[in-house]
Structure formats: structure tokens, C-alpha cells
Amino acid sequence: MIQMEESAVVKIGLCQTATVEWDVEGNFRRVLEDITTAAGQGAELIITPECVLNGYAGPGLSDWKTRFPATTEPLQGDYLSQVCERVKSLQVEVVFGFAECGESGTFHNTAVLIDRNGAIVWAYRKMHCRPFESAEHDGLFTPGDRFFVSDQTYSGGNLRVGAMICFDREIVESVRCLRGLNAEFIACPLATNTYPLTGASNSHGQKADNELITRARAAENEVFIAVVNHAGRFNGGSYIVGPLGETICQMGSGPEVRTVALPLGVTRSLHHDPLGWMAWGHRRPSDYAPYLGGSHERH
């Protein structure tokens, strides 16, 4: 566990909101309450689950494709505008996950960063969607094509903040790209069941689960990753892992809001020596191009 200096921390709020499929109004009310609670705990940067407004409703239900559009929200939509207003009134920042109604009838699995002025800094659209999600296959989400990282200012100093969403973790390039943009902290809204971060084996066998993968992504890229899940709709277990792959916290299964102080200087000290801990400076990108240049056919 990294020792934290109280004078140089950023306080991260994890909103493990209780959600119900399709209950947009109820989910909106609950997540707004959780954001307010996190602000009351002193959180400066607050994270919600993936598609929190509709409870990640959809796949597996016979009528989901007809019901789904009514539960999506444009960037200038009423619910999101109210979230922005609340964020401004609380003087915090929020990474908010929701199902976005985009241009030309497209839908995106989106996470926006809302600053303390209530303005949207960026809108990250989930780049890697499983077949049941993706409009390229059996789903409705059009994948995004761009990562974002921005320099945000908190009471302890500046922090380079980016985002990914759920399945993005399982694609090595996701966190690699964010690290290439000099990310220090990555928010990861989630909508799936989680497993314990600790213990000799996970609860569903001896395979590498998402939690182990997230720890590896954090360590190999020397970043903090905060994963925030639903309660009720999914089994909670939200967590933060650090740039050494260490477990910082993991929540239980029920609805909860937790605020955690993270040391701002840790990633910066690691990134300052690119030939050190995980040897970012030893990479040879031009030599990888023939293998990873995107010339191979996607399936």
C-alpha cells in the first residue's frame, strides 16, 4: 500500500448506485443523491456506473431493442443538464456514465467528464463493445474512435484524468493509449458482476478474471484505475487499484458511496523515470507496427 501525504491528495468519490433496469427516473434520482453524498464526504472527482440512467438495460430481454431508445439521453438532454447543474452547485467534478442518443440515430455507451462549472470537458464513447452491445454485430451501440485525457485541477494539485468503460479494460491498447496521452488516473464506469481482488484464487475458478486484468493494466501503465459498478442490477464490488497493481479499496455488494484519498505524486514520480518500474521508455513502437498497425482484418 502506497503511503499517502494528506497535503498532496485528490479525493475520489465512488458512487455504487442501486439501479433497476429501465427505471430512468428512479435511477436518476438515486445517482443524483449519491453524487451529493460523495460531495458531502469531500470528494473532488466522483464516478458513477456505466449506463447508470437505464441500469444497463437491454441484451437478454425480448423487447429490449424497441424499449432501449427511450432510455437514452443526448448530450444536451434534460437529465444530463440537471446533472451538470447539480455538479456546478456542489463544485465538484463527475465522470458520468449513460446511454447516449447520438447524431443520425446512433447510440453510444458514453462517459462524460463534467467540470465544477457544469461544463462537459469531453465525452468518451466506449470503443470496444462486445457483440451483444455493438451495432456492428447484434447490439445497438456504435463504438467510439477516440480516447481523451485532460489536465484537471484539485485542491492538492493537477491530475491527468482519462476514462474507459468496462470491456475496454480487457483490450491492452485501451490503457496503453491513455498512458500515451499521459494519463495518471483512469475512471472506469462498469456494468457487470465483479469478484474479489484479494485471495489465492477467484470465486469462479483458476482463470484470470477482470479484477486481475485491471491490476495488471494499472501496473504495466503506472496509473490509478477506479472501477465503479452498479448495486442491485449488478453485484457492486467497485474498487481502486494503484500504479503498482496494488489494491487500494474494494466495496461490498450493496449500495454505497465511498470517498478515497489518492496521492497525486505517485504516478508522476513513476512517469518521471521512463526506464524505471515498468520501462515505458524501453518500448519500440516502430518495430511493433507490422504486427499492431491495424492492417489485419477485424472480426
N, C-alpha and C positions, 0 to 999 in steps of 0.2 A: 504493500500500500504506500503510495507517494505521500510524503508529509506535506500538508498544506499550510501556506502562510496566509493568515487571515487578512493581511493588508493587500494581498495581490490575488484575489479570487473573483470568479464570476459565479453567481448563484443561479443554478439551472432548476427550473420547475418541471416536474414530470406529472402530467395530468392523465392518470389512468382512469379515464371516464367510463362510467357504466353506459353502454349503448344497447339499443334494440333495433333489429332490422326494420327499415322503412320509417322509423319513428323520428322524422327530421325535426319536428318541433320539440319533442322531448329531449332528443339528443343535443339539440342546440341549447336548450335551457341548462342542461346538466354540464355541458362543456364550458359554457359561459360562467357558471358558478365555480367550476374547478379552476378556470383561469384567474378568477377573482381571489379564490382561496390561495393559489400559488403566489399571487402578488402580495397578499397579506402575510405570507411566510417570508417575504423578502426576495423572491425570485426576480431576476432581471431578464432572463431569457426562458420562455415557457414553451413546452412542446406538447402537442395533442396527438392522439392516434391517427392512423390512416383512415381517410374517408369517414371522418367522425360524424358527420351530419346524418348520413343514411345508414350508419352502423355497418359499413362494408356489406351492404345488402346486394344480393344478386345471384351469382352462379349456384346452381343446385336447386333453384326454385323454378317451377314450370313456367311461371308468367313473369320472370324477372326482367326480360328484355323490354316488355311493354310497360312495366312499372318504373323501371330504373330512370328514364329521362326526367320524370317529375321530381326526382330526389337530387338532381344535380343543380349546381349553382354557378352562374357566370362570375367572373372576377369583380364585376360591378353589381353583383346581386345583393338582395336585401339582407340575407343572413350574414354574408361576409362583411357588408357595410356596417352592420351592428357590431360584429366582432372588432372591426377596426376602430369604431367609436369607443368600445369598452377598453381596448388596448391603450388608446390615447388617454382616456380618463385615468387609467391606472398607471400610466407612464412606465410601461414595460414593453418588451418585445416578445413576439409569439411566432413560432413555426406551426402553422395551422394546416392540417390535412383534410381535404374534402374532394368529392367527385365534382369535377369542373365541366360545365357546359361550355365548350369552346366555340370557335368560329366554324361556320359551314356545317353545323350539325354534328361536329365531332365531340367526343367526351375524353377527358383526361383524368388520370389519378394524380392529383396535384397537391403540393405543399408550398404555401406562400410564407415568406418572412415578412411580418408586419412590424414596422419600427414604432418607436414610442410616440411618433407624430400621427400614428394611424395610417401611414402610407405603406403600400406594398413595395418592398425593396426588390424582390424577384419572385417569380412563380416557377418552381421546378415541377416539371411533368415527368412522372415515372417513366424511365427509359426502358427498363427491362420488365416486360409483362409476361406472365405465364400464358399458355394457350387459352385457358378459360377466361382470361381477362382481356387479351389483346384482340383488337379489331382486325388484326392481320390473320387471326385464326377463328376462335369460337366466341370471343368476347366483344366488348363494346369500347374499351379504352384504346385510343390512339396513342402509341408511345411517344414520349418526348425525344428530343435530339440534342439537348444541351444541359450541362451542369453549371451551377452557379456557386460562387463563393464571394462573400463581401466582408469588408472590414467594419465591424461593429464596435461601438464604444460603451463600456460598462464602468461601474464605479472603480474597479480595480485596474482598468486599462483596456486596451483594444484586444479584440479576438476575431480571428478569421473564421467565419461561420458558413457552412455549406449544408446541403441536405441530400439524402437519398431516401427511397421508400421501400421497405420490406424486401422483396425478392432482389432488389438491386444489390443487397449485401452479398448474394451468392455469386455475383459476377465480379471477378477480380478487378476488372478495369474500372468499376464504379468508384471505389475508394481511391484507386490509383490516380484517376483523373482529378478527383477532388484534391488529393495531395499535390498533384501537379499544379493546381490553382492556389497552392499554399494554404489549404485548409488546416486549421488547428482543432476545430470542433465540428462534428457532423451530427446533425439531428436526423433521426430515422423513425418517422411515423410507421406504425406496424399494424397489421390485422391478420394474426394467425396465432395458433397456440404456441406457447413458449415452454422451455424446460429449464431446470436449474443450471446455473453457471458453475456451481461447485460440485465436487464429488468425483469419484473414480470413473463412473460411467453415467450416462444419461438414462432417463427413465423409460426410454423406448429402444434400448439395445446398445450395441457397441459401435454404432456408426457416428460419424461426425455430424452433430446437429447444428442448427443455425447459431446457437449461442457460442459454440466453439469456433465457428467460422467468423463470427463477429469479433471475437477476441483476437483471432489471427489477423483480421483486416486492420484492427486498431494498432496492433503491434508492428506489422510489416510496413505500415504507413505513418507510425508515430503520431497518432491523433486520438482524441477522445471521441467516442461514439455513444450517443444516448438513444436508446431504442424504447419507444413508448407505444404500448398496446392498449386494446380495449379491455375493460372488465365486463362481465356478463355475456356479451356477444362472443368474446374470446376469453382466455384464462389469465389475463394480466401478465405478471412476471416481468414488467418493464425494468430496464436496467441501464447502467452506465458502465462502460469499460474504458480503461485508460490506455495511454500510448505505449505502455509496456505489456499490454494484454491483460492487465490486472482487473479484477472485479472491484468496482468502487461501491456499487449498491445493486440490489435486486429486490423488487417489491413482491408482495404476495399476489393472490388471485383476485381479491376484491377491489371495489372502487377505492381509490386513494389518490391523494395529491402529496407529493414529496418534493422538497427543495434540498438540493445538494450543492455544496460549495466546491468548485474545482479550481486548482491552482493555475493561474494564467501562464506562469513562466515555464512550466514543464515542457510543453511541446516546443516552445521557442528555443530552449536550451538544446533539445534534441535536434531540431532542424538546423541549428547553427553549425553543427558538425556533420555535413552530409556524408562523410566517410565513417561515421561512428556507428551507433547502435544497430540500425537496420540497413545501413550502407546505401541510402538513396543515391549518393554521389557516385557509386560504382556501377550504376546501370549503364547499358549501352543501347539506347533506343534505336539507333540507326541499324544495328545488327539484328534487331527483332522484327524490323519492318517486313521482311519477306514472309514471316510467319504470322504476324499480327496486323498487317497493313490493311485488312478488310477486303482483300481481293478474293477470298474464298467465299463460296456460296453459303448463304444463311439458310437454315431450315427451321 
